[in-house]
Amino acid sequence: MGELSVKHLLGIKYLKESDIQLIFETADHFKEVINRSIKKVPSLRDITIANVFFENSTRTRLSFELAEKRLSADVINFSAAQSSVKKGETLIDTVNNILSMKVDMVVMRHPNPGAGIFLSKNVKASIVNAGDGAHEHPTQALLDSYSIREKLGDVAGKNVVIVGDILHSRVALSNIFALQLQGANVKVCGPKTLLPKHVESLGVTVETNLRKALNWCDVANMLRIQNERLDISYFPTTREYTQQFGVNKALLDSLDKEIVIMHPGPINRGVEITSDVADSKQSIILNQVENGVAIRMAVIYLLASKIK
Ligand code: CP
């Protein structure tokens, strides 16, 4: 088996196309493992991993923990809300205290963009970025591309539209990098106020008409509005946003072709996507969640092999 070109997973921006293919091939193996009656392998019995979460999470935190346990790693979980961070302890002090308990790898979610990069330069451990503010969410983009590959056979040449709050979305940025690295065509669609200025400089095209964007694409990745990152109002009302940028079953059924619907979660049912779309045959939302475990097993396994 090959090895990754990086020691940490800080963002898709730092990966090569060959890294993504290696992660996918390794995930194929682990997906087979987690579908066996005994879902565990002894690969990382000598590795200890800390999951350090400074921001809320359901999918990512549970998926990393499960991936680590399936690989037989020792796991400790840290949540900032119940920690001495509340007493003023700094990020580096917090992580160095965790590392002094002989931890090999830190999986971190943090509200500040670049927090993982900062940590990787200041502590001795392999760092995995589980989402840093509005910057990157690399394992989400990897599991998204892996799910497209599983559903459509390949990512190269596919038309993918990312719809919604592109401005505040780490999922959007990581997906743009990952999809382009694999040769997909990427469009972004949303209100002008939620599209970054000069977004075309990332090599994507812009469409503000949702129907046109959906008729162009093979896959639509629907994002939620990142209300926790909005300091001002970016659109008049949620109802108006839904009318212009929400996908409902009538719209989906009226398109020229059958498209694949994705969503990184958490879903705001009835805002960016209606329940009958989220739960339809065209939706692969729960496949994304399932694939997240295999992808995270692959990432941790490949990074751990660089520690030993
Ligand atoms: N997709 C995602 O990152 O979900 P969580 O915030 O629940 O981890």
Residues whose N, C-alpha, C, O or C-beta is under 5 A from the ligand:
A	BS01	CP	N56 S57 T58 R59 T60 R61 P264 G265 P266
